[in-house]
Amino acid sequence: MDIKDFIPIIAQEMGLQEEQVRNTLDLLNGGATIPFISRYRKEATGSLDEVQIEQIQTRYARLMEMEKRRAAIIDSVREQGKLNPELEAKFQQAVSMSELEDLYLPYRPKRKTRASVAVERGLEPLAKILSRQENIDMQKTVRPFVNPDKDVPDADAALAGARDILAERLSENTQLRAMLRHTFQQHSRITSKQVKDKVDEGEKFRIYYNASEFLPKAPSHRVLAMLRGEEEGILRLTIAPDEEKTLSAIRRKLIRNNSNSAEQLWMAAQDAYKRLLQPQMETEMRKLYKEKADTEAIKVFVDNLRQLLMAAPLGQVTTLAIDPGFRTGCKVVILDPQGQLLYNETIYPHPPVAQYKLASDKLKRLVLQYKVDAIAIGNGTAGRETEKFVKFIPFEREVKAYMVNESGASVYSASPVAREEFPNYDVTVRGAVSIGRRLMDPLAELVKIDPKAIGVGQYQHDVNQKRLQESLEKTVESCVNQVGVELNTASKELLSYVSGVGPALAQNIVTYRNEHGPFNSREELKQVPRFGAKAFEQAAGFLRIRNAQNPLDGSAVHPESYAVVERMAARCGCDVPQLMKNADLRKQIVLEEFITDKVGLPTLTDIRRELEKPGRDPRTSFEMFEFDKNVHKMEDLQPGMELPGIVTNVTNFGCFVDVGVHQDGLIHVSKLSDRRVSHPSEVVHVNQKVTVRVLGVELDRKRINLALVGE
């Protein structure tokens, strides 16, 4: 099949026009990125969003994979000399991978089996006789097949061998397999038992020691938990529908009468199910539901990561950042508005050193000397204690303190990226810098950390790691391009996620910037080594230059559309800068007058919106947040308390909330809302500020049970 053959399939499945799918695939196969297509090729795709474009890309890849497998199967059967037009037509008409593999099963090269041994012993004709389900003289029919020289000493051995042949043929029957696959998909239960010699291990899997539930309805996190328990040798799992009902269905399908031959066939069918089909179908179900659970878990991770990356930035302000600690002290750094390190020092305001006055005086001096606008305090060990200490200091200029989620900061501080950026500083300084930068611009800092280290996943180590990594990287790319990147200040890590750039070109941009100074225009990007026309097309619209000579270089208007804006300005009797500053002039623009065969209304609408607020940041405005001043540790919590908190992670079974006691509390999904919700993300999202009620505190197990207030 050619690409044109896939277009109707994808269009029908997604409810799209074939032209939308065709143009999207042409763009993707031509090297265009999803963010670029979504933002700058709306006319071609009919304004498809990133999700729809990715779905087209994924489905196309799977269809291509199936075509490669189809071709390999046909070649294999042809080499065996068993391919005929009818069989080839069946292979070509198969619409799913499982159907294709079922058709291939009888022709798949096999190791020696009980059936192949029986065939070698000359028992295949007997198997064919039995398959007719006729009443026969069994002794007379079987007698010619008894041959001690071929290890067939008697009639029972002959019948057993014939049944082995029948069992294998039944296990390869496409219709029977299709029926059983449907039964397993729709009616299986997943059952877990504790492994007897692991009685003293696996406490965390206790709830699964004797568990059973309807597999199609089993939540993905429980499926992944049971699979992990099996992987660790704690649990033994089985996946199957009710055996008696399944065998009854098989009998109804296969057995036509009560003849003695039919009884032999039925014995073979039961053997085929228990020995061959049931294990094969269970393996398929494990794979199928593992993939479904992976998909759900990856979606949870992706949604959480997107919300974390798109968290509101405080902005470019001089920041004092503190990585708190007790015994080792609090590492203090000063960052300029661009996030560059200006100063670092360690203070010891907490026991055992407890230099409270000295630490206070140092912070007062630093805030005044560097004209600090904001103080960022990591929320890890000693975080709340440091926050309390800072808020009691009488600073001589107005400065606000913010608690910052430092998850992953330690990973960054020990990474090659951090070592390259700060080769002369230790991990504590790097960690404090990361905390400060995360307050100023979460997205720009978090792209330096492996998303899996940020702490917003669900069973992230159990899912397919390749799929997870690909999904997370696409999410980071989507967020970076949605926000846009300041060309003259962005790190190479941030630049590498820009559409069409990647790590190598990102390094070239930074090297060029270091050697030649700040970029004055987007056009200057073409001077960067290996930054060709294709890269410029894909990247230019997402790279911004603040205060550039051409104000459009600081906007999301793509350079390919600059001429359109110039025509708009000319029509209004002004230049481009005046058009961007004057709302009355922009109201004179009649978009329909600028439609061409290449530029349609969707692009023109985006251009007008961008002219109103050039380079607008899609992220929300920053909001101040404070924990309860009377709560600093778990011992301070009492049932019934209502407290402010921040959602740190959303999972299928609920969400985790930081209430400022160094241990997140759990709001079970049943405590999120009075109404029934299918997923917690319907109610809350990562970084959301909420009010919670304390339901219970288990100090010994470090568990806090919460309920959402006011949903």
ZIGI-V309807 format. One record per pair of residues at least 24 apart in sequence whose C-alpha atoms are under 6 Angstrom apart, sorted by the first residue. I is the first residue (numbers start at 1). J is the second residue. Records with the same first field share a line. If there is no record, write none. Layout:
I->J  J
//
This chain:
20->45
36->538
102->174
106->172
115->164  165
118->161
121->150
123->162
127->162
130->261
133->261  262
134->259  261
135->259  260
163->268
167->268  269  272
171->272  277
184->241
187->241
188->215  240  241
189->213  214  215  239  240  241
190->215  238  239
191->237  238
192->236  237
193->235  236
194->235
195->234  235
198->234
202->234
220->293
239->282
294->463
297->458
298->468
301->457
304->686
307->686
309->443
310->619
312->619  620  621  622
313->440  441
314->440  622
315->440
318->372  373
319->372  374  375
320->375
321->375  376  377  432  436
322->377  432
323->378  432
324->382  383
325->381  382
326->350
339->437
364->395
373->399
374->399  400  401
375->401
376->401  402  436
377->403  404
378->403  404  406
379->403  404  405
407->454
408->453  454
412->449
448->493
456->649
481->542
483->617
484->542
485->543  544
486->543  544  545
487->543  544  545
488->518
499->538  539
500->535  538  539
520->548
554->615
555->614  615
556->615
580->611
627->660
632->660  661
633->661
634->661
639->694  695  696
640->693  694
641->693  694
642->692  693
643->691  692
644->690  691
645->689  690  691
646->687  688  689
647->686  687  688
648->686
649->686
654->680
665->704  705
666->705  706
667->706  707
671->707
672->708
//
